[in-house]
Amino acid sequence: MSNKIVDDMVWYIPFKRLRNAVRNYLNMKIEKEQEFINILYKIYDISIENNNIVKNIQSSTSANEFFNDSVKDIYKTQLLQMIENKYNDSKRLEKFGFKVYSQNDEDGIINEIFNRIGTTNKFFVEFGVQNGLESNCHYLLFQGWEGVWIEGDKNYFDMIQKNFKIPIENDKLTVLNKFIDIDNINDILCSTKANKIKDIDLLSIDIDGNDYHVFKAINVINPRVVVIEYNAKFPPPVKWVMPYNPTHVWDFSDNQGSSLESLTYLANEKGYQLVGTNATGLNAFFVRNDLCFDKFPKDASASNLYNNKKNSILYQRSGHPSMYFLPNSKDQ
């Protein structure tokens, strides 16, 4: 393989020292053109988002075989810098993400949203919580919020009754075993305290299927913030919504939810602005228009705020796993 081919492949690496290190190492180690191409494809993936090139390093056997630790460390450091540049808008939410009890970094993003807009009643409604331990509102409950969980699976419902005995007995948490559809969601909400409050602080929807349709159907409460899962497989400007199926149970395929573009369009119709997505490309965060002002990115389009699951390599889990709701001695 000629040096020119190597030069052509590494020219876009923006840092001279890194570029030369990669060039020299490849020239030394790689002899066959096809080997070189395969290795490069495994080392990093180039995706175009909003006309910005974002390079995501991937761990692979080939990378470990052909790149020594120093080269990989240099590359990862520069990768993080490049991604940080993409998010240099100080109003973006990704950098505030952290996990306490959420599935990924949702705890930190929710926390930052309420840092900006404040809270009014510290009341949440969340459905699709499974056993509740890894959910968007467990951390809020831990901090003294109250709310409602709706879970369709009886086994998970029983686990919640056991693991969250303390907040249930203290009337901080109401748990309903209901399978949600567009015909019963408003009646279910009307049976809870949320119906009296109306402008609850947070609504979180994660039912792995009819999320879009249920969100569209809700009309008895007016949440200040909505968190809802989107299908990151379909990047903007793709519009896609799973056809409504009242008995749908996720089969772990891509037939679930909706694209961020479609979800954002619906939210705009309902009076909400997209303010961000989490770095792992799972949840979208919406704030009611009357609360946004200039607190969030000016470009609130799906194309600007979209993240996909490739970025999950940057996410680090922390802490020990949760087994039950932790009592706090200060409350005893």
N, C-alpha and C positions, 0 to 999 in steps of 0.2 A: 504494500500500500504506500502511495506517495505521501510526502509531507503536506502537499497541497490539500489532499482529502482531509487530513487531520485538521489543518488550518480552517478549512471550510466548516468543519463540524463544531469547532470551539470558538469561532470568532465572536459569537454573541455573549460569551461569558464576560461580564463587564469589568472584572477586576484583573488587572494585568498579572499580578503574582499568581492568582489562582489559574488564569488562563494558561500561563506558561507551565505551571506545574502539571496541569492536566495534559497539555500538549506533549510535554517531555515524557511523561509516564506512558501515554498511549503509544508514542513512537517507539518506546523501548519494549513494550510488552505485547503489542498487538501486531500480528503478522498477516492475518487474513482479513480481507475486507468484510466478509459477512460476519465474522466474529466481532469485529469492531462495531458494526451497526447494531447487532443484537445486544451487545453490552451497553451501548449508549442508550438504547431504548429502555433497558432495565434500570439504568442508573437514575435517569430522570425523565419525567414526562412533561411535555410542553403543552400548556393549554392557554387558549386565548380568551380572556375575559375583559370586556370593555376596552379592547384594543391594547391591553397591557399584557405582557408576557409574564406568566407566573411559573416559576420552575419548582417542581415538587420532587424532592429526593425520595427515592424508594429503596428500602433495604432489599437486597437480593444476593443470592449466592455468587453471581458473577461480579457484583460490586465488591463483595468481600474478597474475592479471589484476585481481582485486578487492581484494586485501589488500596494502598496502605492507609493506616489509621490517620496519619497526618494530613493526607490529601482529603480524606473523607471529612475530617474535622473542619478543615478550611472551607470545604464546599458547603457543609451544613451551616457554618457561621454566616457565610455570605448569602446563603439561601434565606436564612432568617432575616437578614438585613433587607433583602429584596422584597420579601413579603411584608415586612414592616413598612417599607416605603409605599406599598400599595394602600396600606391602611393609615396613611399619615394624617388623615382628617381627624382632628382631635375629638370630633363629635361621634365618631364611629364607636360601636360597642364591643367589638371583638376582644380588644385588649383588656376589658374589664371582666371577662369571663373567668369563673372558677367553679369548681365542684365541691360541694359539701355532701348533699344528698341527691342532687339531680343526676340524670344519666350522663351528661357531659359537662359543659361549662355554663349551663342555663342559670344556676344559682347566682353567679356573679353578674350576669347580664340583667337579670330581673332586679337584683339589688341596685345596680347602677341606674336603671330606668326610674325606680322610685326615689333614688337620690336626686334625680333631676325634676321630677314632677310632684314629688311628695305623696303621702298616703292620706286617705280620708277615713276609712273604716277598717282597714287591714282585714278584709274579708275576701276569701277566694272560693272559687268553684273549679274543681278539676275532675275530668273524667278520662278513664283509661289509665288508672294508676297501678294496675296489677296488685302487688302486695303492699304498695305505698312506700316502701323503703327507699326506692330510687325513683323519685318523682319531683316534679317542679315545685311542689308546695310543701314538701316535708320540712325543708329548711325554714320556710316562713312559719309553719306551725311551731317549730322549735323555738322561733323568736317571739312567740306570743300571739301570732295571728290566729284567727279562727276561720272555719270554712266547711265546705262540703266536698266529699269524695263520692264519685259514682263509678262503680265497677261492675261489669256484667258477669264476670266469672265468679261462681259461688265459692270455689276453693280459695281464690284470692281474697274474696270478701271475708271469709272466715279467718284468714291470716291477719287481715287488717284488724278485725275485732280483737284478736289476741295481742298483736304486736303494738297496737296503738290504744291500749286499754286506758292509759292515763288521760290523754286528751279527750277521749270519748266520754269517760266518766266525769270529766271536768266541763263538759258541754262546750269544748273548744272544737270538736270535730264531729260532724254528722256523716255517717257512711251509709250509702244506699246501694243495694244489690239490684241494679237495673241494667237491662240491655237497651242502649239508646238508639233511637231512630228519629227521623224528622217529624214523625207524628206524635211522639210522646215526650220529646225533650222539653217543651214549654210547660207541659203539665207537671213534669218532674221538678223543674225549677220552681214552679209556683208552690210546690209543697214544702219548700225550704225557706230559710231566713233570707236567702238571696232575693226572693220576690219582694220582701219588705224594704230591703236596702236599695234595690234597683241598680244604682251606680256602684256596684262592687268594685274593689280595686283590681282584681285579677281573675281572668277566666283562662284556663289552660285546657286545650283539647288535644288528645292523642289517642285515637281509637283505631289507627292503622287501617283506614279504609274510607269511611263516609265523613271524614273530618270536614271537608268543604261543604257538604250538603247540610250537615248539622249546624255548622256555624251560620250558614245562610238562613236556616230556619229559625234560629233563636231571635225572639222579639219581645220577651218579657223582662229582660234585664239589659242594662246598658253599661257593660264593663269599661273601666278606664283603660285597662291594658289587656290585650289578648295575646296568648302564646299558642301557636298551632303548628303542628308538624307539616312539613311539605316534602314532596318527592323530588329530591335533588338530582335524580337521574335526568330530569328534563330541565335544562338550563334556560334562562331567558334568551330569546323572546318566545320560547315554546309555550303555547297554551294547551294544557291537558288536564282533564278532570276524570277521575274514575267514575264510570256510570253508577248511579245510585242503586244499591242493593241492600234492602233493609235487614237481610240475614247474613250479610258479609262478615266473614271471619278471615283475618289475614292468613294467607298460605305461604308467607315468606317470599312471595314473588314481587315483581315491580308493579303489580296491579293493586295500588293503594294510594290514597290521598290525591294530591293534585300538584301541578307545577307551581313554582313560586310566582310566576307571571300571572297565572289564573287566580291564585289565592290573593295576590295583591290587588288585582282588579276588583274582586269581590269585596275585599276589605275597604277599598276606596268608596265603593257604592254604599257601604254600611257606615261610612263616616270615620274611617280609621286610616292612619298613615303608617306605612312600613318604616320602622326605625332601625331595623337590623336583623341579621341572622347569626346564629352561632357559628363558630369557626369550623365545626365539624359537619356543617351542612345538614342539619336535622330540623331545627325549629326556627320559625319566623316570629318576630316580635312586632306587634302593632300597638300604637297608642292613639287614643281618640283625638281627632283633629283639634278640638278646643283646648287640648293640653300640650300640644307640641311646641308651638311658637317657634323659636330658633334653637331649641335644645338638642336637636338631632340633625343628622346630615341633610343638607339642603337638597341634594339629589336623592330623593326617596324612591327611586325606581327599583324594580326588581333586578334589573341588569347591573346596577351599581352596588347593591347590597347583597347580592347572591353569593353564597359560599357552597362549595360542594364537598363531598366526603373525602376527597383526596387530601384536603388540608388537615385531616385528623392525625396525620403523622406529627403535628406540632403540639397536639394536646397530650398533656401528662395527667394521669389520674393520681390522686393523692389521698392519704389517710387510710384507715382500716375500714373494712366493709361494715355496713349497718346491719344489725340483726333485729332491732326493735327500737321504738321511740325512747330516747334517753331522758330520764327524769333529771331535773336540775335542782340542786340543793338550795339555790336561792329562792325557789318557789315553794319550799317546804317549811 
